[in-house]
Amino acid sequence: PRRHPAHTEVLAYLRDFAKEFDIEEMVRFETEVVKAEQMAAEGEERGKWKVESRSSDGVANEIYDAVVVCNGHYTEPRHALITGIDSWPGKQIHSHNYRVPDQFKDQVVIVIGSSASGVDICRDIAQVAKEVHVSSRSTSPETYEKLTGYDNLWLHSTIEIAREDASVVFENGKTVFADTIMHCTGYKYYFPFLDTKGEVTVDDNRVGPLYKHVFPPALAPSLSFIGLPWQITPFPMFELQSKWVAAVLSGRVSLPSQDEMMEDTKAFYDKLEASGIPKRYTHLMPDDSQFEYDNWLADQCDYPRIEKWREQMFYIGFKRIYAQSATYRDNWDDDHLIVEAYDDFVKFMSSYQELLPMLKT
């Protein structure tokens, strides 16, 4: 059996989910939100949001009680800032636009970044490229090593300079003449449509101030964000965030006061700064923090906490990805967790069939 679905299967799952719960009927496809801004603080529309959208039918302006921003954060690429990169004559591409390795056949390719996309793409390209050189800022300055299992794949430290003769000089002193630079350097949070009059900003990829990564204290509960955290198991977390927002907007759950939310948020930011964590990692949730956060959300909504087998499966799988990046999809040693997961799903499906008629009403 396979443990890791392909991206096509994940897409099929999401489409089936939307179909099962009639979500497509509530979505306007091929419609761009051009602007969302809170209305003046006077009159009947006080505190409401004016949303301007554009489609093939023209431009529409509508008034809403609340706006929930769920536009994701994997569409606006972030590129590495490297001395001389603008004058480097070769081709540059971001992982966002990568599909297949064929175009890199017999090329010398430099991959910047050694996180998930960099790990996957460098090995994919190495199947057809002449050479692949990975630049990683998480390695020591002198790093230069051939990666196990490949004759044409090397790991380097960071890039010092890119030159007009197509050469790239690494911090370890090595010089490589390359055809293409692949930026596997992540993305920017990007909300070009959102006008909050400065209440919410993006500063070095920190979206804030946000209480628990969701509500801006000055605009809560009428404005919220879903899906900002990263390096997580996304679907369970985003579902819990959505349940919390829905519970707050319905009046079933109350938020702390604006001052209390700001105090909590400031304390969180101060803790990050004291630990030497850059702003760009504000929404990163490593180690136990994501499940602590998930369970906090679940408690707010009076919803079951994350299953222990799911936590353990994440920890084991995450470690395996970095320890066995080439083979983690094919080898595992946590079958006992699969048994627990299967038992849970059997129980869930039994109760789900009973609840389904109520969920659709």
Secondary structure by P-SEA (a helix, b strand, c coil): ccccccaaaaaaaaaaaaaaaccccccccccccccccccccccccccbbbbbbbccccbbbbbbcbbbbccccccbbbbbbccccccccbbbbccccccccccccccbbbbccccaaaaaaaaaaaacccbbbbbbccccccbbbbccccccbbbbcccccccccccccccccccccccbbbccccccccccccccccccccccccccccccccccccccccccccccccccccaaaaaaaaaaaaaaaacccccccaaaaaaaaaaaaaaaaaaccccccccccccaaaaaaaaaaaaaaccccccaaaaaaaaaaaaaaaacccccccccccaaaaaaaaaaaaaaaaaaaaacccccc
